[in-house]
Amino acid sequence: MLKSVPKPRKLYTPENYCQQTHQRIATQTFPHIACLKLIKRFLFYQQVLAQQPKDKNKIYSLHEPDVYVIAKGKGKGKSKGKDHKQYEYGNKVSIVSTKDNNIIVGVVSHDKTSTILKP
């Protein structure tokens, strides 16, 4: 005879923990705080759904809303490979390091509107 196999226990994952914590907050302790967070997220998704292709200040990433498009030049040679992409998504960053040891001493993330001055 075959024995019945016991059901596996629910694995502990960050998603399960977040869901349980969210349910506890929403139902028991501070429902108005959970409501404010949900309203903020709802307005964010509403903005994503309402944006048009030619709009400025579009949201390109749901998990990182501060990402923007960086247009790249064609370069000196015409490359026909897969490596050349006309646009990149991300943020511009400046890194300052020491001359001798290459120890990083400063990092700055730039806004869309900021310009990087060349020495």
N, CA, C and O atoms as CSV, one atom per row, in Angstrom:
chain,resi,resn,atom,element,x,y,z
A,1,MET,N,N,0.822,-1.173,0.000
A,1,MET,CA,C,0.000,0.000,0.000
A,1,MET,C,C,0.872,1.244,0.000
A,1,MET,O,O,1.956,1.271,0.582
A,2,LEU,N,N,0.375,2.255,-0.659
A,2,LEU,CA,C,1.085,3.521,-0.720
A,2,LEU,C,C,0.690,4.400,0.462
A,2,LEU,O,O,-0.485,4.521,0.806
A,3,LYS,N,N,1.690,5.001,1.065
A,3,LYS,CA,C,1.420,5.920,2.158
A,3,LYS,C,C,1.201,7.314,1.584
A,3,LYS,O,O,1.799,7.691,0.576
A,4,SER,N,N,0.353,8.049,2.230
A,4,SER,CA,C,0.121,9.415,1.762
A,4,SER,C,C,1.310,10.292,2.162
A,4,SER,O,O,1.846,10.190,3.265
A,5,VAL,N,N,1.687,11.132,1.248
A,5,VAL,CA,C,2.820,12.020,1.480
A,5,VAL,C,C,2.306,13.267,2.204
A,5,VAL,O,O,1.316,13.862,1.780
A,6,PRO,N,N,2.973,13.666,3.292
A,6,PRO,CA,C,2.507,14.868,3.997
A,6,PRO,C,C,2.720,16.115,3.139
A,6,PRO,O,O,3.636,16.178,2.319
A,7,LYS,N,N,1.859,17.092,3.346
A,7,LYS,CA,C,1.970,18.343,2.597
A,7,LYS,C,C,3.229,19.079,3.044
A,7,LYS,O,O,3.526,19.134,4.237
A,8,PRO,N,N,3.961,19.635,2.105
A,8,PRO,CA,C,5.151,20.386,2.509
A,8,PRO,C,C,4.753,21.673,3.227
A,8,PRO,O,O,3.740,22.295,2.909
A,9,ARG,N,N,5.580,22.056,4.205
A,9,ARG,CA,C,5.296,23.280,4.935
A,9,ARG,C,C,5.507,24.483,4.028
A,9,ARG,O,O,6.270,24.431,3.064
A,10,LYS,N,N,4.830,25.543,4.351
A,10,LYS,CA,C,4.975,26.773,3.592
A,10,LYS,C,C,6.370,27.338,3.855
A,10,LYS,O,O,6.768,27.528,5.005
A,11,LEU,N,N,7.098,27.601,2.788
A,11,LEU,CA,C,8.453,28.092,2.932
A,11,LEU,C,C,8.458,29.534,3.423
A,11,LEU,O,O,7.573,30.324,3.096
A,12,TYR,N,N,9.462,29.853,4.202
A,12,TYR,CA,C,9.622,31.214,4.696
A,12,TYR,C,C,10.328,32.021,3.613
A,12,TYR,O,O,11.521,31.834,3.374
A,13,THR,N,N,9.605,32.903,2.970
A,13,THR,CA,C,10.175,33.765,1.946
A,13,THR,C,C,9.905,35.216,2.320
A,13,THR,O,O,9.003,35.491,3.111
A,14,PRO,N,N,10.665,36.137,1.769
A,14,PRO,CA,C,10.398,37.553,2.051
A,14,PRO,C,C,8.999,37.990,1.622
A,14,PRO,O,O,8.382,38.836,2.269
A,15,GLU,N,N,8.498,37.407,0.524
A,15,GLU,CA,C,7.156,37.766,0.071
A,15,GLU,C,C,6.104,37.359,1.096
A,15,GLU,O,O,5.190,38.126,1.399
A,16,ASN,N,N,6.239,36.141,1.630
A,16,ASN,CA,C,5.285,35.682,2.646
A,16,ASN,C,C,5.350,36.566,3.887
A,16,ASN,O,O,4.321,36.926,4.457
A,17,TYR,N,N,6.561,36.909,4.297
A,17,TYR,CA,C,6.721,37.766,5.467
A,17,TYR,C,C,6.068,39.126,5.236
A,17,TYR,O,O,5.374,39.645,6.110
A,18,CYS,N,N,6.296,39.701,4.054
A,18,CYS,CA,C,5.704,41.011,3.750
A,18,CYS,C,C,4.184,40.938,3.714
A,18,CYS,O,O,3.503,41.837,4.207
A,19,GLN,N,N,3.656,39.872,3.134
A,19,GLN,CA,C,2.203,39.728,3.076
A,19,GLN,C,C,1.612,39.611,4.477
A,19,GLN,O,O,0.604,40.247,4.785
A,20,GLN,N,N,2.239,38.799,5.322
A,20,GLN,CA,C,1.734,38.636,6.678
A,20,GLN,C,C,1.820,39.938,7.466
A,20,GLN,O,O,0.888,40.295,8.186
A,21,THR,N,N,2.936,40.644,7.329
A,21,THR,CA,C,3.096,41.913,8.031
A,21,THR,C,C,2.090,42.934,7.537
A,21,THR,O,O,1.504,43.673,8.330
A,22,HIS,N,N,1.889,42.977,6.233
A,22,HIS,CA,C,0.927,43.921,5.662
A,22,HIS,C,C,-0.480,43.628,6.170
A,22,HIS,O,O,-1.230,44.550,6.492
A,23,GLN,N,N,-0.841,42.349,6.243
A,23,GLN,CA,C,-2.169,41.988,6.737
A,23,GLN,C,C,-2.334,42.392,8.196
A,23,GLN,O,O,-3.386,42.892,8.593
A,24,ARG,N,N,-1.278,42.172,9.003
A,24,ARG,CA,C,-1.352,42.559,10.409
A,24,ARG,C,C,-1.509,44.066,10.567
A,24,ARG,O,O,-2.305,44.533,11.381
A,25,ILE,N,N,-0.754,44.814,9.789
A,25,ILE,CA,C,-0.845,46.278,9.883
A,25,ILE,C,C,-2.212,46.753,9.426
A,25,ILE,O,O,-2.820,47.617,10.058
A,26,ALA,N,N,-2.696,46.191,8.326
A,26,ALA,CA,C,-3.961,46.658,7.756
A,26,ALA,C,C,-5.146,46.316,8.646
A,26,ALA,O,O,-6.100,47.091,8.719
A,27,THR,N,N,-5.107,45.181,9.319
A,27,THR,CA,C,-6.285,44.749,10.069
A,27,THR,C,C,-6.261,45.156,11.534
A,27,THR,O,O,-7.316,45.426,12.109
A,28,GLN,N,N,-5.084,45.207,12.154
A,28,GLN,CA,C,-5.061,45.365,13.601
A,28,GLN,C,C,-4.580,46.729,14.073
A,28,GLN,O,O,-5.344,47.477,14.683
A,29,THR,N,N,-3.341,47.056,13.803
A,29,THR,CA,C,-2.732,48.155,14.541
A,29,THR,C,C,-3.037,49.540,13.978
A,29,THR,O,O,-3.753,50.316,14.610
A,30,PHE,N,N,-2.514,49.855,12.822
A,30,PHE,CA,C,-2.640,51.209,12.289
A,30,PHE,C,C,-3.220,51.169,10.880
A,30,PHE,O,O,-2.465,51.264,9.912
A,31,PRO,N,N,-4.516,51.033,10.735
A,31,PRO,CA,C,-5.075,50.922,9.389
A,31,PRO,C,C,-4.915,52.191,8.563
A,31,PRO,O,O,-4.847,52.110,7.337
A,32,HIS,N,N,-4.854,53.369,9.199
A,32,HIS,CA,C,-4.729,54.600,8.420
A,32,HIS,C,C,-3.357,54.713,7.756
A,32,HIS,O,O,-3.256,55.282,6.669
A,33,ILE,N,N,-2.287,54.183,8.385
A,33,ILE,CA,C,-0.957,54.208,7.774
A,33,ILE,C,C,-0.927,53.289,6.561
A,33,ILE,O,O,-0.386,53.656,5.518
A,34,ALA,N,N,-1.503,52.098,6.689
A,34,ALA,CA,C,-1.556,51.178,5.557
A,34,ALA,C,C,-2.376,51.776,4.428
A,34,ALA,O,O,-2.042,51.603,3.256
A,35,CYS,N,N,-3.437,52.472,4.770
A,35,CYS,CA,C,-4.287,53.099,3.761
A,35,CYS,C,C,-3.516,54.181,3.011
A,35,CYS,O,O,-3.644,54.291,1.791
A,36,LEU,N,N,-2.719,54.979,3.717
A,36,LEU,CA,C,-1.927,56.016,3.060
A,36,LEU,C,C,-0.897,55.420,2.106
A,36,LEU,O,O,-0.667,55.952,1.020
A,37,LYS,N,N,-0.277,54.311,2.515
A,37,LYS,CA,C,0.692,53.654,1.638
A,37,LYS,C,C,0.009,53.116,0.386
A,37,LYS,O,O,0.545,53.222,-0.717
A,38,LEU,N,N,-1.171,52.541,0.563
A,38,LEU,CA,C,-1.892,52.012,-0.593
A,38,LEU,C,C,-2.342,53.126,-1.527
A,38,LEU,O,O,-2.314,52.963,-2.746
A,39,ILE,N,N,-2.757,54.256,-0.965
A,39,ILE,CA,C,-3.168,55.383,-1.806
A,39,ILE,C,C,-1.976,55.910,-2.595
A,39,ILE,O,O,-2.110,56.235,-3.775
A,40,LYS,N,N,-0.810,55.998,-1.958
A,40,LYS,CA,C,0.395,56.462,-2.650
A,40,LYS,C,C,0.750,55.516,-3.796
A,40,LYS,O,O,1.073,55.964,-4.897
A,41,ARG,N,N,0.692,54.213,-3.541
A,41,ARG,CA,C,0.994,53.235,-4.590
A,41,ARG,C,C,-0.054,53.288,-5.704
A,41,ARG,O,O,0.286,53.178,-6.882
A,42,PHE,N,N,-1.323,53.457,-5.335
A,42,PHE,CA,C,-2.392,53.553,-6.324
A,42,PHE,C,C,-2.170,54.752,-7.240
A,42,PHE,O,O,-2.327,54.635,-8.455
A,43,LEU,N,N,-1.805,55.909,-6.673
A,43,LEU,CA,C,-1.555,57.101,-7.483
A,43,LEU,C,C,-0.349,56.911,-8.400
A,43,LEU,O,O,-0.338,57.409,-9.526
A,44,PHE,N,N,0.659,56.198,-7.923
A,44,PHE,CA,C,1.831,55.907,-8.752
A,44,PHE,C,C,1.438,55.062,-9.963
A,44,PHE,O,O,1.821,55.380,-11.089
A,45,TYR,N,N,0.673,53.987,-9.740
A,45,TYR,CA,C,0.251,53.132,-10.850
A,45,TYR,C,C,-0.716,53.858,-11.778
A,45,TYR,O,O,-0.736,53.604,-12.983
A,46,GLN,N,N,-1.512,54.754,-11.222
A,46,GLN,CA,C,-2.415,55.544,-12.056
A,46,GLN,C,C,-1.610,56.455,-12.984
A,46,GLN,O,O,-1.975,56.643,-14.144
A,47,GLN,N,N,-0.519,57.016,-12.472
A,47,GLN,CA,C,0.348,57.851,-13.303
A,47,GLN,C,C,1.004,57.022,-14.404
A,47,GLN,O,O,1.144,57.493,-15.533
A,48,VAL,N,N,1.406,55.799,-14.087
A,48,VAL,CA,C,2.019,54.925,-15.095
A,48,VAL,C,C,1.017,54.594,-16.192
A,48,VAL,O,O,1.362,54.617,-17.373
A,49,LEU,N,N,-0.204,54.290,-15.820
A,49,LEU,CA,C,-1.213,53.925,-16.814
A,49,LEU,C,C,-1.652,55.114,-17.655
A,49,LEU,O,O,-2.063,54.928,-18.801
A,50,ALA,N,N,-1.578,56.328,-17.126
A,50,ALA,CA,C,-2.047,57.508,-17.847
A,50,ALA,C,C,-0.995,58.110,-18.770
A,50,ALA,O,O,-1.326,58.966,-19.590
A,51,GLN,N,N,0.260,57.689,-18.661
A,51,GLN,CA,C,1.293,58.334,-19.469
A,51,GLN,C,C,1.192,57.932,-20.934
A,51,GLN,O,O,0.808,56.812,-21.271
A,52,GLN,N,N,1.549,58.882,-21.792
A,52,GLN,CA,C,1.502,58.706,-23.242
A,52,GLN,C,C,2.930,58.584,-23.778
A,52,GLN,O,O,3.873,58.982,-23.094
A,53,PRO,N,N,3.111,58.038,-25.002
A,53,PRO,CA,C,4.464,57.858,-25.535
A,53,PRO,C,C,5.281,59.149,-25.670
A,53,PRO,O,O,6.503,59.110,-25.528
A,54,LYS,N,N,4.644,60.274,-25.937
A,54,LYS,CA,C,5.396,61.519,-26.138
A,54,LYS,C,C,5.465,62.383,-24.880
A,54,LYS,O,O,5.974,63.502,-24.943
A,55,ASP,N,N,4.977,61.908,-23.758
A,55,ASP,CA,C,5.038,62.668,-22.511
A,55,ASP,C,C,6.478,62.789,-22.025
A,55,ASP,O,O,7.318,61.936,-22.311
A,56,LYS,N,N,6.748,63.864,-21.284
A,56,LYS,CA,C,8.040,64.008,-20.625
A,56,LYS,C,C,7.897,63.492,-19.197
A,56,LYS,O,O,6.789,63.372,-18.675
A,57,ASN,N,N,9.013,63.196,-18.585
A,57,ASN,CA,C,9.060,62.683,-17.206
A,57,ASN,C,C,8.244,61.403,-17.049
A,57,ASN,O,O,7.469,61.259,-16.103
A,58,LYS,N,N,8.429,60.476,-17.988
A,58,LYS,CA,C,7.742,59.188,-17.896
A,58,LYS,C,C,8.422,58.298,-16.862
A,58,LYS,O,O,9.587,58.500,-16.519
A,59,ILE,N,N,7.687,57.327,-16.382
A,59,ILE,CA,C,8.222,56.334,-15.456
A,59,ILE,C,C,8.587,55.108,-16.285
A,59,ILE,O,O,7.727,54.507,-16.929
A,60,TYR,N,N,9.873,54.740,-16.266
A,60,TYR,CA,C,10.356,53.634,-17.080
A,60,TYR,C,C,10.475,52.334,-16.303
A,60,TYR,O,O,10.576,51.267,-16.908
A,61,SER,N,N,10.465,52.399,-14.991
A,61,SER,CA,C,10.634,51.200,-14.189
A,61,SER,C,C,9.723,51.273,-12.971
A,61,SER,O,O,9.706,52.280,-12.262
A,62,LEU,N,N,8.969,50.213,-12.728
A,62,LEU,CA,C,8.060,50.202,-11.582
A,62,LEU,C,C,8.805,50.036,-10.266
A,62,LEU,O,O,8.399,50.602,-9.250
A,63,HIS,N,N,9.892,49.268,-10.270
A,63,HIS,CA,C,10.596,49.032,-9.014
A,63,HIS,C,C,11.630,50.113,-8.707
A,63,HIS,O,O,12.087,50.214,-7.569
A,64,GLU,N,N,12.010,50.927,-9.705
A,64,GLU,CA,C,12.957,52.021,-9.489
A,64,GLU,C,C,12.482,53.239,-10.272
A,64,GLU,O,O,12.924,53.450,-11.401
A,65,PRO,N,N,11.590,54.046,-9.698
A,65,PRO,CA,C,10.976,55.140,-10.450
A,65,PRO,C,C,11.923,56.284,-10.808
A,65,PRO,O,O,11.567,57.119,-11.640
A,66,ASP,N,N,13.118,56.356,-10.211
A,66,ASP,CA,C,14.041,57.448,-10.498
A,66,ASP,C,C,14.903,57.209,-11.732
A,66,ASP,O,O,15.774,58.026,-12.031
A,67,VAL,N,N,14.688,56.130,-12.445
A,67,VAL,CA,C,15.457,55.806,-13.644
A,67,VAL,C,C,14.992,56.680,-14.798
A,67,VAL,O,O,13.797,56.939,-14.940
A,68,TYR,N,N,15.934,57.140,-15.628
A,68,TYR,CA,C,15.571,57.901,-16.808
A,68,TYR,C,C,16.398,57.441,-18.000
A,68,TYR,O,O,17.323,56.644,-17.852
A,69,VAL,N,N,16.061,57.947,-19.181
A,69,VAL,CA,C,16.702,57.521,-20.423
A,69,VAL,C,C,17.936,58.375,-20.670
A,69,VAL,O,O,17.887,59.600,-20.558
A,70,ILE,N,N,19.038,57.722,-21.005
A,70,ILE,CA,C,20.268,58.405,-21.369
A,70,ILE,C,C,20.532,58.091,-22.836
A,70,ILE,O,O,20.756,56.935,-23.195
A,71,ALA,N,N,20.508,59.118,-23.687
A,71,ALA,CA,C,20.769,58.923,-25.111
A,71,ALA,C,C,22.273,58.824,-25.325
A,71,ALA,O,O,23.041,59.614,-24.775
A,72,LYS,N,N,22.687,57.847,-26.128
A,72,LYS,CA,C,24.098,57.657,-26.406
A,72,LYS,C,C,24.381,58.075,-27.842
A,72,LYS,O,O,23.504,58.003,-28.703
A,73,GLY,N,N,25.591,58.505,-28.090
A,73,GLY,CA,C,26.004,58.855,-29.443
A,73,GLY,C,C,26.308,57.610,-30.255
A,73,GLY,O,O,26.345,56.500,-29.724
A,74,LYS,N,N,26.525,57.807,-31.548
A,74,LYS,CA,C,26.810,56.672,-32.418
A,74,LYS,C,C,28.240,56.184,-32.285
A,74,LYS,O,O,28.522,55.029,-32.603
A,75,GLY,N,N,29.136,57.017,-31.831
A,75,GLY,CA,C,30.531,56.615,-31.728
A,75,GLY,C,C,31.263,56.942,-33.014
A,75,GLY,O,O,30.656,57.394,-33.985
A,76,LYS,N,N,32.577,56.712,-33.021
A,76,LYS,CA,C,33.396,57.059,-34.185
A,76,LYS,C,C,33.208,56.075,-35.323
A,76,LYS,O,O,33.085,56.483,-36.478
A,77,GLY,N,N,33.185,54.812,-35.022
A,77,GLY,CA,C,33.016,53.803,-36.063
A,77,GLY,C,C,31.592,53.295,-36.087
A,77,GLY,O,O,30.887,53.315,-35.079
A,78,LYS,N,N,31.189,52.844,-37.242
A,78,LYS,CA,C,29.839,52.287,-37.334
A,78,LYS,C,C,29.888,50.832,-36.896
A,78,LYS,O,O,30.422,49.979,-37.605
A,79,SER,N,N,29.338,50.559,-35.746
A,79,SER,CA,C,29.311,49.182,-35.267
A,79,SER,C,C,27.956,48.573,-35.595
A,79,SER,O,O,26.913,49.166,-35.319
A,80,LYS,N,N,27.983,47.413,-36.172
A,80,LYS,CA,C,26.739,46.747,-36.555
A,80,LYS,C,C,26.410,45.587,-35.627
A,80,LYS,O,O,25.467,44.837,-35.876
A,81,GLY,N,N,27.187,45.438,-34.556
A,81,GLY,CA,C,26.957,44.322,-33.652
A,81,GLY,C,C,25.822,44.584,-32.685
A,81,GLY,O,O,25.169,45.626,-32.732
A,82,LYS,N,N,25.602,43.619,-31.808
A,82,LYS,CA,C,24.527,43.722,-30.821
A,82,LYS,C,C,24.879,44.675,-29.684
A,82,LYS,O,O,23.993,45.129,-28.960
A,83,ASP,N,N,26.169,44.983,-29.523
A,83,ASP,CA,C,26.598,45.762,-28.369
A,83,ASP,C,C,26.157,47.217,-28.430
A,83,ASP,O,O,25.990,47.848,-27.387
A,84,HIS,N,N,25.964,47.762,-29.626
A,84,HIS,CA,C,25.612,49.177,-29.730
A,84,HIS,C,C,24.123,49.361,-29.491
A,84,HIS,O,O,23.292,48.801,-30.205
A,85,LYS,N,N,23.804,50.142,-28.490
A,85,LYS,CA,C,22.414,50.471,-28.196
A,85,LYS,C,C,22.288,51.977,-28.197
A,85,LYS,O,O,23.169,52.675,-27.697
A,86,GLN,N,N,21.210,52.482,-28.748
A,86,GLN,CA,C,21.034,53.916,-28.885
A,86,GLN,C,C,20.684,54.571,-27.552
A,86,GLN,O,O,21.020,55.735,-27.334
A,87,TYR,N,N,20.024,53.852,-26.669
A,87,TYR,CA,C,19.592,54.408,-25.390
A,87,TYR,C,C,19.982,53.481,-24.257
A,87,TYR,O,O,20.086,52.267,-24.429
A,88,GLU,N,N,20.197,54.079,-23.094
A,88,GLU,CA,C,20.405,53.321,-21.866
A,88,GLU,C,C,19.440,53.840,-20.821
A,88,GLU,O,O,19.009,54.991,-20.885
A,89,TYR,N,N,19.105,53.010,-19.873
A,89,TYR,CA,C,18.220,53.402,-18.782
A,89,TYR,C,C,19.018,53.367,-17.488
A,89,TYR,O,O,19.692,52.380,-17.193
A,90,GLY,N,N,18.939,54.442,-16.721
A,90,GLY,CA,C,19.673,54.481,-15.466
A,90,GLY,C,C,19.869,55.891,-14.979
A,90,GLY,O,O,19.087,56.784,-15.305
A,91,ASN,N,N,20.920,56.097,-14.191
A,91,ASN,CA,C,21.277,57.403,-13.657
A,91,ASN,C,C,22.736,57.676,-13.980
A,91,ASN,O,O,23.543,56.752,-14.075
A,92,LYS,N,N,23.070,58.957,-14.150
A,92,LYS,CA,C,24.464,59.334,-14.336
A,92,LYS,C,C,25.111,59.441,-12.967
A,92,LYS,O,O,24.526,59.977,-12.026
A,93,VAL,N,N,26.329,58.922,-12.872
A,93,VAL,CA,C,27.035,58.896,-11.598
A,93,VAL,C,C,28.454,59.404,-11.817
A,93,VAL,O,O,29.089,59.071,-12.817
A,94,SER,N,N,28.949,60.207,-10.887
A,94,SER,CA,C,30.344,60.640,-10.898
A,94,SER,C,C,31.053,59.992,-9.720
A,94,SER,O,O,30.549,59.993,-8.597
A,95,ILE,N,N,32.232,59.436,-9.994
A,95,ILE,CA,C,33.017,58.765,-8.960
A,95,ILE,C,C,34.364,59.473,-8.847
A,95,ILE,O,O,35.019,59.726,-9.858
A,96,VAL,N,N,34.778,59.794,-7.620
A,96,VAL,CA,C,36.063,60.443,-7.371
A,96,VAL,C,C,36.951,59.447,-6.645
A,96,VAL,O,O,36.556,58.871,-5.631
A,97,SER,N,N,38.174,59.245,-7.180
A,97,SER,CA,C,39.105,58.319,-6.543
A,97,SER,C,C,40.478,58.971,-6.431
A,97,SER,O,O,40.768,59.951,-7.117
A,98,THR,N,N,41.316,58.419,-5.561
A,98,THR,CA,C,42.665,58.945,-5.389
A,98,THR,C,C,43.525,58.563,-6.579
A,98,THR,O,O,43.251,57.584,-7.274
A,99,LYS,N,N,44.572,59.351,-6.805
A,99,LYS,CA,C,45.421,59.144,-7.977
A,99,LYS,C,C,46.289,57.895,-7.846
A,99,LYS,O,O,46.440,57.137,-8.804
A,100,ASP,N,N,46.852,57.685,-6.675
A,100,ASP,CA,C,47.820,56.604,-6.508
A,100,ASP,C,C,47.176,55.250,-6.224
A,100,ASP,O,O,47.543,54.251,-6.842
A,101,ASN,N,N,46.222,55.205,-5.300
A,101,ASN,CA,C,45.703,53.925,-4.820
A,101,ASN,C,C,44.350,53.543,-5.395
A,101,ASN,O,O,43.875,52.433,-5.156
A,102,ASN,N,N,43.717,54.439,-6.151
A,102,ASN,CA,C,42.374,54.203,-6.699
A,102,ASN,C,C,41.356,53.873,-5.610
A,102,ASN,O,O,40.498,53.008,-5.790
A,103,ILE,N,N,41.457,54.557,-4.502
A,103,ILE,CA,C,40.475,54.413,-3.433
A,103,ILE,C,C,39.355,55.404,-3.706
A,103,ILE,O,O,39.612,56.588,-3.922
A,104,ILE,N,N,38.128,54.933,-3.698
A,104,ILE,CA,C,36.981,55.798,-3.975
A,104,ILE,C,C,36.736,56.682,-2.759
A,104,ILE,O,O,36.562,56.195,-1.642
A,105,VAL,N,N,36.724,58.006,-3.001
A,105,VAL,CA,C,36.520,58.949,-1.905
A,105,VAL,C,C,35.206,59.703,-2.030
A,105,VAL,O,O,34.818,60.409,-1.098
A,106,GLY,N,N,34.513,59.576,-3.150
A,106,GLY,CA,C,33.239,60.266,-3.298
A,106,GLY,C,C,32.440,59.741,-4.471
A,106,GLY,O,O,32.993,59.364,-5.504
A,107,VAL,N,N,31.123,59.725,-4.294
A,107,VAL,CA,C,30.199,59.286,-5.346
A,107,VAL,C,C,29.000,60.214,-5.328
A,107,VAL,O,O,28.463,60.528,-4.266
A,108,VAL,N,N,28.577,60.656,-6.522
A,108,VAL,CA,C,27.412,61.530,-6.630
A,108,VAL,C,C,26.524,61.004,-7.743
A,108,VAL,O,O,27.002,60.727,-8.843
A,109,SER,N,N,25.230,60.864,-7.465
A,109,SER,CA,C,24.248,60.504,-8.481
A,109,SER,C,C,23.590,61.789,-8.968
A,109,SER,O,O,23.100,62.582,-8.163
A,110,HIS,N,N,23.576,61.997,-10.285
A,110,HIS,CA,C,23.076,63.241,-10.859
A,110,HIS,C,C,21.611,63.112,-11.261
A,110,HIS,O,O,21.143,62.034,-11.626
A,111,ASP,N,N,20.896,64.236,-11.186
A,111,ASP,CA,C,19.513,64.301,-11.654
A,111,ASP,C,C,19.498,64.332,-13.175
A,111,ASP,O,O,20.544,64.399,-13.820
A,112,LYS,N,N,18.303,64.284,-13.733
A,112,LYS,CA,C,18.158,64.414,-15.181
A,112,LYS,C,C,18.644,65.775,-15.647
A,112,LYS,O,O,19.296,65.890,-16.685
A,113,THR,N,N,18.325,66.797,-14.880
A,113,THR,CA,C,18.565,68.163,-15.321
A,113,THR,C,C,19.979,68.640,-15.057
A,113,THR,O,O,20.389,69.663,-15.606
A,114,SER,N,N,20.734,67.934,-14.238
A,114,SER,CA,C,22.074,68.404,-13.917
A,114,SER,C,C,23.027,68.121,-15.073
A,114,SER,O,O,22.890,67.118,-15.773
A,115,THR,N,N,23.983,69.008,-15.261
A,115,THR,CA,C,24.980,68.829,-16.304
A,115,THR,C,C,26.305,68.515,-15.651
A,115,THR,O,O,26.606,69.008,-14.564
A,116,ILE,N,N,27.090,67.699,-16.310
A,116,ILE,CA,C,28.395,67.329,-15.794
A,116,ILE,C,C,29.428,68.200,-16.497
A,116,ILE,O,O,29.540,68.180,-17.723
A,117,LEU,N,N,30.179,68.962,-15.713
A,117,LEU,CA,C,31.193,69.844,-16.280
A,117,LEU,C,C,32.465,69.062,-16.533
A,117,LEU,O,O,32.895,68.270,-15.694
A,118,LYS,N,N,33.067,69.286,-17.695
A,118,LYS,CA,C,34.321,68.621,-18.022
A,118,LYS,C,C,35.474,69.543,-17.653
A,118,LYS,O,O,35.370,70.753,-17.858
A,119,PRO,N,N,36.581,69.009,-17.112
A,119,PRO,CA,C,37.716,69.869,-16.731
A,119,PRO,C,C,38.443,70.416,-17.948
A,119,PRO,O,O,39.418,71.155,-17.804
